Amino acid sequence: MQNIKEQLKDITATIPTNVRLVAVSKYQPENYISVAYECGQRIFGESHALELKSKYEHLPKDIEWHFIGHLQTNKVKYIAPFVSLIHAVDSLRLLQEIDKQAAKAKRIIPCLIQIHVAQEETKFGLSVEECRAFFERKEWRDLKNITIKGLMCMASNTDNESQIRHEFQIAHNLFNEIKSTYFSNNYNFKECSWGMSDDYPIAIEEGSTLIRVGSKIFGKRD
Ligand SMILES: *Cc1c(COP(=O)(O)O)cnc(C)c1O
């Protein structure tokens, strides 16, 4: 086990107070999460619904669980009763299913819309144009059991720092545009989820409010 405590301390000491750290614990054992929890970490990110449900059941109830990965509509029901934020919503169909399951659980579930800014074609998310078209439609406004709190993205997996920065800037510009167009009177639209172990310092410079850091805290995943 790498020194989770030291790594967490290093990261939290260097991030501004307006940025929150999501400790990405996917594939990591529960005792690693407990170590981070004992250091005061309360927000954890997972990307598989059943793994998340099981960890939720075993670990302290004041943990804020974020779902960060691609979510299939048929898995929403497993996490709807307790999830604090769903980061990667990339279709109206998924948002409608989250709304439906949230209503069943008598909750309002905060969500982020995932946009695709990276060059890799395999990544999920809406293009800038698709994102504009999504917000232009009125359907999302009719959903009473979800609330859209911002945008999420992943940059390209590259060493090219200026490219990564450029992609985060595209995301941040789009965030500002969507905010001023649709959420000008709504303080809740405020989250920019970008930045992972290798690029979170750049992400913070480019407006991130939620960084999702896994391997830098917990070490390599199996
Ligand atoms: C796994 C994952 C992360 C964390 O990646 P690290 O490189 O380990 O920090 C962040 N965001 C998403 C969407 C992920 O799937």
The ligand as an SDF file (V2000), in Angstrom:
LIG
                    3D

 15 15  0  0  0  0  0  0  0  0999 V2000
  -10.5330    6.5330  -13.1210 C   0  0  0  0  0  0  0  0  0  0  0  0
  -11.0520    7.8970  -13.3400 C   0  0  0  0  0  0  0  0  0  0  0  0
  -10.4340    9.0240  -12.7560 C   0  0  0  0  0  0  0  0  0  0  0  0
   -9.1730    8.9430  -11.9040 C   0  0  0  0  0  0  0  0  0  0  0  0
   -8.0580    8.6530  -12.7020 O   0  0  0  0  0  0  0  0  0  0  0  0
   -6.5630    8.7400  -12.0960 P   0  0  0  0  0  0  0  0  0  0  0  0
   -5.7240    8.9080  -13.3030 O   0  0  0  0  0  0  0  0  0  0  0  0
   -6.3370    7.4440  -11.3820 O   0  0  0  0  0  0  0  0  0  0  0  0
   -6.5060    9.9000  -11.1890 O   0  0  0  0  0  0  0  0  0  0  0  0
  -11.0070   10.2590  -12.9700 C   0  0  0  0  0  0  0  0  0  0  0  0
  -12.1260   10.4020  -13.7070 N   0  0  0  0  0  0  0  0  0  0  0  0
  -12.7410    9.3560  -14.2890 C   0  0  0  0  0  0  0  0  0  0  0  0
  -13.9680    9.5920  -15.0970 C   0  0  0  0  0  0  0  0  0  0  0  0
  -12.2190    8.0820  -14.1310 C   0  0  0  0  0  0  0  0  0  0  0  0
  -12.8450    7.0440  -14.7170 O   0  0  0  0  0  0  0  0  0  0  0  0
  1  2  1  0
  2  3  1  0
  2 14  2  0
  3  4  1  0
  3 10  2  0
  4  5  1  0
  5  6  1  0
  6  7  2  0
  6  8  1  0
  6  9  1  0
 10 11  1  0
 11 12  2  0
 12 13  1  0
 12 14  1  0
 14 15  1  0
M  END
$$$$
